[in-house]
Amino acid sequence: MKINKVLTTAVAVTLIGGAFAGCSSKKDEGASPSENPSKSSTAPAAGSKSINILFSAEPPDLDSSKATTNAAFTMINALNEGLYRLDQDGKAQPALAAELPTISADGLTYTIKLRDGLTFSDGSPLTAQNFVDAYKRTVDPNTKALYSFMIEWIKGGAAVHNAKTADEIQKAKDAMGVKALDEKTLEITLEKPIAFFTAQLTFPLFFPQNQTLVESAGDEYGKDPNKVIGAGPFVLKEWKHEQSLTFVKNEKYWDAANVKLDKFTVTVVKDRATAVNLFETKQADLTDLGGDFVQKYKGKPEEQVKRELTNAYLMLEQKKAPFLANKNIRQALNMAIDRQAHVDIVLKNGSVPSTGLVPVGTQDGNNNEFRKTAGDTQPAFDAAKAKELYAKGLEELGIKELPAFKVTADDTEGAKKTLEFILAQWKQNLGITSATADPVPHELRVERQDNKDFDVIIALWGADYNDPMTFMDLWTTTSSFNTMDYSNPNYDKLLADAGNETDPAKRAQLLVDAEKALMDDMGVIPLYFRTKVYALNTAVKGLYFPAFGTEWELKNVDVVK
């Protein structure tokens, strides 16, 4: 991948919570009930324990090398597992690894022992080589993995990704700093020390892959139950595309004795009223809430609040819609949106209006919260000022009004209401009538976003680790996630300097300066920092909501009637 996420250095970064990732471009705003979730051809045996979950969107696929969406990371985390798994307190606990890694004095080399007798869910052996194969596949330029930057943290990873010919790729892979010393011992050598690398090994990108299935499935790997395999607590039994996914307990899982849930079904539902009705009629055990439904469940035993490190924003494609390359136009579009009214009137779920790019709760790498360190960097709502900037921008462009353009988003109830609100704000405060709403299914929205096939698009990004860099390096000129042709050399330099700075305080200040530069230029328009509220059947115990990475964690779930 051409993106080089700036490598965070050996600063003390503490992960919290239990996302992508997603993290992104990868976050989902919702999804459609295609069937009654209480009915399934894979019904559990009498006396078994099962739950039904209503989810916001179907994952495009379940290939851990290529996944970028929250939906994908959540499902992959159920059917597979890494060397470590984050617990409810956000701490990495041994999973497929027998113990925490042995780390060399210079912080570069991790030696990790696997548990005895590990297998994939089909019974085939799982060895250290399965991790080596997965990492080398992800960083191979032919895989076109958007998240390969994390594998480039491994020594020689960037050389693999930048190689041009088959011979160069293979030679670089052979020299890469990841080795199977024997069947149960994995050695990883990093380019630079990364304080949170052990916790990062819980991210799906670092999960093992069965090379035999990867090769036999080819481009279809991860797209159906018989084309994906893992070593996690559950097995994907059935996938009715655009409808539901059904998982059953993996009896070959190393910790199967402590997995109480026999089955869970995820049904894709877009309409919140339908979802709440299914929950209230006991056809579903978990659903997210929005709007008036949040208030309905406030203070009730079923209410569950998920504090996230997730931001929502508008991306502006500057080549497809050249008028968006004008800074005054971008600033006007930002200042014309009353973000407080948006969270109060539309979201109603505890989300807060953005005051910069990096969400509340994110650490700054210097033992402080970034938002408190940086303060408010995003220009606030100001309709009068927005009108002045808009008029100035039009004059600079030599036009009297903006040409027709579309604002794209997921086609869920919440996303469509956000679309309506933004267009109404621009019409009321700037007189813009040329913008039209373009709601599309989640998978299509992600596809258009990745292919730069949009004018303006609403996206979300959830932290992959608790540090500002996970939000900020998306918008460098060379980032593969920067699919809006935005470039700010000053911003690029500040992030590069932060990546090479070993003093935590100086690094934090460079990141603050970078956010200020991005917000002054309004390269991307933040909207809100997300909080989600759920209704959960009180009989369901042990389910928790990580602050980032995945939507929920089911390994320790039990059903107590």
N, C-alpha and C positions, 0 to 999 in steps of 0.2 A: 504494500500500500504506500502511496506517496505521502500520506500523512506521517509526520514525525511528531507524535505527541511529545512535548518537551519533558525530558526525564526529570522527575522530581528527585532531589538529592537526599542525602542522609540527614533529614530533619525529623524531629519527633512528630509524627502524625498519628493520631489516635483514631481508629475507626469506631464509629458508633452505630447503633442500630443492629439489625441482624442481617433488586433496581435494578441492566443497562441498562443493561442497558442498557443501562443502559443504558443501559443504559441505554431515547435519542430521538431527536429524530426517532429514538426508539420507543418513546412512551405512547401509551394508548389512551384514547378518550372514550372508548366504549364499544359495544357490539350488539345478534338478533335471536330472539328465541325461536328456534326452528322446531322444537319439540318439547314435550313435557319432560323436564329433567328427572322426574321421578320414575320414568319408564326407560328401560334399556335392555338390549339383547344380552347384556353381560350382567344380569342381575346377580347380586351376591347370594350365597347360600343362607338358609335360615339361621338366624342367630349371629350372623356376621355383622361387622360394623362398617357403615358406609356413610358418606356425606355427599351432598349435591351443592356445587358452587356455581354462582352466576358470575361470569367474567366479562370484561369489557371488550376484548377483541381476540380473534383467532391468531395464533402465531403464524407468520409466513412459512416457516419451516423450523425444524428442531436440530439443525446442524450447529454444534457448539463452536465451530470455527467461524461460521458466517453469521450467526445470530446477532441482531442489533436491537431487538425489541424487548420491552418488559415482559410481554406475553411469552415470548420464546424463552427468555432466561428463567421465568417462573416454572414453566413446564419441564425444561431441561434439568432444573434443580431437583425436580421430583423424581425423574427417571434415571438420573445419573448423579455422580458425586465426585468431588475432588479429593485431594490429599487431606484437606481440612474442610470443616463446615462451621459457619458462624452460628454461635448459640444466641439465645434471646438477648444477651447483653452485648452482642456484637463482637465477641471474642472468638478467635479461631480455635477449634477443638479438633483433635485427631479424628479423621474419618477413614479414608482408605489408607492413610498413613498410620503406622502403629504408635507414633509419638511425635512431638514437635521436632522441627528440624535441628540438626547440628549446624551452626553457622560459624564460618571461619572468622578469625579476629578482625579481618579487614571488611567484614560484612558482605563479601562478594559470593562466597560459595556455600550452598545449602546442600547438605547431605540428608536424605530422607529415606527412612526404612518403611516398607509397606507391611501391612498385616499378612499373617499366614493365610493361605488358602483362598485368596480373592478370586472371584470369577465374575464375568458379565452375567446378565440375567438369563442367558441361554446356556450357562454352564461352562462356556469356554474360559480358559485361564486368563487372568488379568495380571500383567507383569509391569515392571518399570518401563519396558519398551513401549507399552501402549501410551504412556505419557510422552515419551520421546517422539513417537510417530505423530501424535496429535499436535504437538508444538511445532514440529517441522512442517506439517501440512498447513497449519494456520498461517505461518509466516511465508510460505511459498507464494511468490507473486501470482502464480496461476490460480490459486485459490480465491484471490481477490477478497480477502477478509478485511472488512473495515476496521476491525479491532486488532489487527496484527501488530499495532504499535506496542501493545503490552508484551507480546512475545519478543519484540525488539529490545525490551529491557534485558533479555538474556544475551550474554556475550556472543557476538557474531550474528545475532538475529537480523539486524539491519542489512548486513552484507548479503544474507539470503534474499531478503525482500528486494534489494536493489540489483540483484544479479539479472542478467539479460538472457543468456542462453541456458539450455538444459545442463550442459556441462558445468557452467559457472554456478548454477543453482545447486547442483549436487555437491560440488566441491565446497561451497559455502555451508551447506547442511552438515557435511562431514566434520567441518571445523567448528560447528556451533557448540556453545557451552552448555549442552544438556546431554547427559549420558546415562545409560543403564549400566551401572557397575556390575550388577548381577540381576537376577530376576526380581529381587526384592529391594534393590537399592538404587535410588535415583539421585543423580548429582546435577545441580543447576548452578551455573556460574553467571553472575550478572555483570553488566557493563559498569554500573555504578551501584553503590549501596542504596537500598530502598527500605526505609524503616518499616513500612507496612507490607512487605512482600509476602510474609507468611499468611496474613489475612487475605492478600490478593489471590493466593492460591485457592481460595474458596470460590472464586469467580468462574462461571461455566467455561470461559475460554481455556482454562487450565485443566479441564476434565479429561480423562482418558478416552481414547477412541479405539474401537475394534477395527483394525486396519483391513481385515478381510472383508467386512461388511462395507466399509467406506469405499473400497475398490470395486466391489461387485455392484453396489448401488449407483456409483458414479454421480452424475448430476442430480439424481433423485434422492441422494442420501438425506435423511432427516425429514422427508416429506410424507411418510406414511408409517404406520406401526411396524411393518415388516422391513422398513428401511432405516431404522434407528434402534440403537441398543445402548444400554447403560449398565451401571453397577450401583444404582441408587436404591432407595427404599421402595420404589414403585416401578411398574412396567406399564408402558402405554399399550393397552389392550385393543382399543378401538378409536378411530378418528373419523368422524363424519364431518367432512370439511364444511366450514361455515355454520356448523351446528353444534357439535360437542366433541369432547375428548374424554375417554374413559381410562382410568388407571386402576390397576389392581396391585396388591402387595407382591413384592419381589421376594419369594421364599429363599432365594439364593443370596440375598443381601447379607453382608457380614454381621449386621446388627438386627436381623429380622426378628429376633426374640423380643425386641423392645418396640417394634412397630405394631401398634394396636389396630390401625385402620386397615380393613380388608380391601376397600375400594373407595374411590372418589370419582365423581363425574363433573366435568367443567362444561357448562352450557353457555354459549355465546348469546348475550342479551344486550340489545342497544337501548331499549326503552325502559327508563327507570320505574315508571308506574307499573309496567308489566313485571319487572324484577321484584318490586316490593310486594306485589300481589302474590307472586309465587312464594316469596318468603313467608308472608302472613298466612298463606294456606298450607304451610308446612311442606311445600314441594321443593324448597331450597333451604339450605342451612347457612349460607353466607351470600350477601350481596353488598355492593357499595351503594351509598346513598348520595343524594344531591338535592339541592333546592329545598323545598318545603319538607321533604322526607327527613332531612337532617334534624329539623326542629321537632318533628313528630317523635323521633326516637331519642331525643336529647334527655340524658339522665336515666334512661331505661336500662335494665340489665343487658339487653341485647346490643347496646351501643358500644362500638369499638372505634377508637380514633387512631389513625396511622399518621405519625409525624414523619414527614418525608424530607429528603434532600433532593427536591425536584423543582425545576423551574419550567415555566411555559413562556413562549416567546413567538414573535413574528419574524420569519426569515424573508428577506427581500432579494429577489433574483435580479441582479443589476444588469445582466446582459439581455435576458429575455424581456425585461421591462426597464429600458435604459433610463427612464425618468427617475428611477429609484437610486441611481448613482448620484443624484443631487442631495447633498447633505442637508440643505434647508427643507427639502421635501420630507426626508426621513425624520428630521427633528419635529417637523409639523405633525406628521402622522403619529409620532409618539406622544407629543404634548396634547393632542386632541382627544386622547383616550382617558376617561376618568376611571382609573384602575380600582379605586376604592369602591366606586359604585358597581363596578363589574363583580367584585367578590361579594358585595353585599346583596346585590339584586339577582345576579345570575348564578353564582357558584353556591353561596350560602353553606359552605362546608368547613369553615375555619381557615381556608386559604387566605393568604395576606397579599396585598398589592406589592409588586416588585419595587424595590428602591435601588436596584442595580442588577447585575447579572447573576451573582452568586447568592444562593438561597440562605435564608436565616438558618442557623444551626451548623453551618459549615465552618470547620476550624481553619485558622489561617496558617498553620504549620509552625506557629510560635506560641502555642498554648493559649491562644485567644480565639474568639469568634470573629470570623472575617467581617461580617456586617458591622460589628461594633468597631473594628479596626478601621474599616473603609468609610463608614458613615453612608449617607445617601449620595450616590453618584449618578443616578438616573434623573434627568430633568423631570420635574413634577408636572402633573396635569395643569395646564394653563391655556384655556380656550382662546383668550385674546392674543397671547404670545404666539400660539400655534397658527392663528390666522395671519399674523404678520410674517412669520417664517414661510408659510405656504405661498403668500403673495410674492415674496421675494424669490422663492424657488421657481415659481411659474415664470416670473420675469427673466430669470437667468436662463431658463429653458426656451424662452421665446414662444410660449404657448399661453392660452387663456384658461385652459382646464386640462386635467390629466386625461390621457387616452383611456379607453376601456381596459380594465384589468380585473383579474379574478383573485379572490382570496380563498385558498383551498384549506380544508380541514377534514378530519374524520366525520363520518355521517352519523354520529351518535347524537342523542338528544342534547347532552351538555355541550358538545362541540358546536352543534348548530346554533344553540342559543348564544354562545360566545361569538360566533360569526355575525349573527344578527346585531348583537350589541355593538361590536366594533364598527360595522358598516353604518349603523345609526349614529354613532358618535362622529364619524368622519363626515357624514352628511350634515348633521346638526352644527358641528363646530367649524367645518371647513367648506361646506357646500359641495362635497364630492358626491356625484351621482353616477360616476362611471365605474364604480367598483361593484362587482357582483359576487354573491356567495357561491362556493363550489364545494359542497360536501360530497365526499367519496368514501367508499369502504376503506378501513384502516390499511389493509395491505396495498391498495392502490395508492393511497396517500404516501406511504413509505416509498413505494416504487417511484412515484413522481418526484418526491423529494430527492431521492438518491440520483435521479437522472436529470436534475435541474429543469424539470418540466413543470414549472409553476411561475407565477408572478410574485404573489405573497402567499406564505403558507404558515399555518399554526402548528407548532411542534412542541414537544416537551423533552427534557433531558433529565434523567435521574443519575445521581452520583454513582460512579464505579468505585470510588474510594473517598474518604472524608478529607478533601483538600480542594482549594479553589481551582487548581489546575484541571481537575476533571470537567469543569465547566468552561474554563477559559481557553484551553488550547484547541477547542473546536473551531475557533474563528481565525486562526492563523491562515496566511495566504496558501500554505501547502496542505492544510488539513483536508482529508477526504470527506470529513463531515461538513466542511464549509462549501455546501453545494449552492451558494448564492453569488459566487464570483466576487466576494468581498476581499479587499486587500488594504491593509494599513501597516506600512513598514515600521512605524513607531511602535505599534502594538506587538508586531512580530519580534522586534528587538527586545522589548521589555520582558516578554515571555521567555525568550532565549536566555536573557541575562538571569532571570529567576531560576531557570533550569540548571544553570551552572553555579548559582550562589549557594555556598554551604553555611552561611550565617543565617539562622532562622529569622531574625528580626529584619535583616536587610532583604531577604527573600520575600517576606510578607509585604514589605513596603513596595517592592517591585511589582508584586501582584496587585496591590492597591492602585499603583500608578497605571498599570495596564488596564484595569477595569475602568478607571477614569477616562483613559484615552478612548476606549471602545464606546463608552456612553456619551462622551463629547461628540464623537463621530456618528453615533447611533447606527453602528454597523448591523446590529440586531436589536429588536425592540422587545425587551422583557415585558411580560404581562402580570404574572403572579407567581408566588411560591406556594406550591400545592400542599394541602392537607387533605386526606381522604377520611371519610367516615363510613363505617360499615355497620350492618346489622348481622349479628352472629347468633345462631341458635345456642342458648345457654347450656344445652346438653353437650356441646362440643368443647372439649377441654384440651389445652396444650397447643392450640393454634396461635401463632404470633405473627406480627407484621414487621418485617425488617424496614429500617429507615431508607434503605436503598438496595438496588440489585434485583430483588424479586418482590412479587406482590405479597406473598404469604409463605409460611413454612409449615409443612404438614407432617414432618417425620414423627413428631412426638404427639400427634393428635390421638385422642381417645373420645369415645362417645359414651357418656354416662347418663343413662335414662333415669 
